[in-house]
Amino acid sequence: MTGRRPAERSRGFPPVVDAHTRLLILGSLPGDASLKASQYYAHPRNGFWPLIGGVLHEALPALPYADRLDRLKARGVGLWDVIASAQRSGSLDAAIRSPEAADLRGLIKSLPELRAVAFNGKLAARLGRRILSNLDGFELIDLPSSSPAHAISLSAKANSWAILGDFLPEKPAA
């Protein structure tokens, strides 16, 4: 025995969606900063909020967290993760062990206006595409990870993320 404790099991958050969700963005599993804050994409260097804010043309990072979620839902954007729980030390996807899949198929069946599912990073895309294979009626989009560990510039990521605007309603919901 090495005396090392096994990694604790991390559990994700509930989905942020409503009946008007047109675009569902799926990450892998919240990292340590997000779990501690009980907020999606809470790490200050994660580019998620500036990236999706750019797509929506809204200054989301300046808003309180609850208001950010309200703005996403008002614009037809939902959030969740492909992994419901897993063992992981730290926040890197490479450290994920024994993942338990989220019920993506069940969630998607409850979203009548869904037009696209976007995967935030390679692991989310690999696992999510496997879970959602043979479902149709929406586009699948692979995005570069918003994580600071994915070392390309935020502007290069923003260029890839811009496609998400094609799946959103022209006018925000009230």
Buried (B, 14 or more C-beta within 10 A) or exposed (E): EEEEEEBEEBBBBEBBBBEBBBBBBBBBBBBBBBBEEEBBBBBEEBBBBBBBBBBBEBEBBEBEBEEBBEBBBBBBBBBBBBBBBBBBBEBBBEEBEEBEBBEBEEBBEEBEEBBBBBBBBBBBBBBBBEBBEEEEEBBBBBBBBBBEBBEEEBEEBBEBBEBBEEBBBEEEEE
